[in-house]
Amino acid sequence: MQHYEELKRAGRGLIRRYVEKMTGLSRAQTTRLITRYQRGEAVKPPTYRRHRFPQRYTREDIALLAAVDEAHGTLSGPATRKLLERACYDFGEAGYRCVQQRLRLPDGEPVPQADAL
């Protein structure tokens, strides 16, 4: 590709198809790479950046929610929240407190603490 711009249209098309075939890139991506190369810029693959939302629940929380779902037949979200509230506040089971504190009320307010109830 050192003399790419000197090639006739058929030759440039042949090189473009070869680059597409060998890299697995699309025609538009190949065009961008060739243009970048002609400008004298470095031709390297872009770094992969995956967007991830912050994780709200820990592995222990997920296991606890799965156990509650298994025991009660996969109830709706509000019903599961009520079960966790009862386990936490009425029966004093501390293991449910951390999961219950991460659940939110519909208007976005955090769940009240046991002493506020």
N, C-alpha and C positions, 0 to 999 in steps of 0.2 A: 504494500500500500504506500510505498515511498513515492510512487509516481501516479497516485490515484487520479489526481486532477488532469493528468495528461492522457488518460485512457479515453477511448471513445465510449459512448453510452452503453454498448453491449458489454464491454469489458468491466465497466463500473457495476453494471447489473449483476454480472457473474460474481464479482467480489462481494457485493452486497448479499446475494443469496448464499454464498459460501459462509460468510460471517454469521448470517441468520441461522443456518443449519448447524454450524459448529458450536454456537453459543446458546441456541435455543431462545434467543431474544426475538421480539416482534420487529416488524419492518420499521416502525417509528423509533423504537429503541436503538436499532442498528443505525438509523440515520443520525440520531443524536450522537452516538459514539463516533461515527465517521466524521461528523462536523467538528466534534471536540478534538479529534486527532488532527484534522486539517488546520485548526487554529493553533496547534502546538501544545495543547493542554494534555495533562496526564489522562490516560484512558484506563480507568479501573472501575470495578463494579461498586455501586453505592452500598454503603453499610446498611444492614437490615435493622430497622427500628420498629419494634412492635409496640403498639399502644396497649397498656394494661391498666385497668381500673384498680384502685387500691383495694386490697383484700380486707373485708370487714370481719369475717369469721376465721377463727383459728381451726386447726384440724380437730382439736378437742370439742369445739363448739359444733362443728359439722357432725362429728360422731354422736354427740348428745342429741342434736336435732333429728338425726336419722333414727336413733333409738326411740325418741318420742313418737316419730312418725310410724315406726314399726309397731310400737305398742298400741297405738290408738288408730291405726288404719289410715294413715295419710290424710289427716284433716286439712281444712283450709287454713290459711295464714292466721286470720284472727282467732280461730279456735286453738291453734297451736300456741299463739301468744298467751291466750287465757290460761291454758294448761301450765305454761311456764311461770306465769304470774302466781298461780295457785301453789305450784311446787316451791316457788321461792318465798312468797310472803305468808301463805297460810300454813305450810308444812315446814318452813325454815330450811329447805334443802339448799345449801350454799353452792353446790355445783351448777345450779340453774341460774344463779344470779348474774354471772358474766354474760351468758347468752341473752338473758332477759334485758340487760342494760344496753345491748347493742341493737335490740329491736326498737323501732320508732313508732310513735303514735302517728295517726294519719296527717295531722297538721305539722309534723316535723319536730314536735317537742319531745325531749327525752322522757323515758318512762320514769315516773316518780319513785323515789326511794321508799323503803319499807316504813321508815318513821313518818313519812309524809302521808301515808294512807291512813 
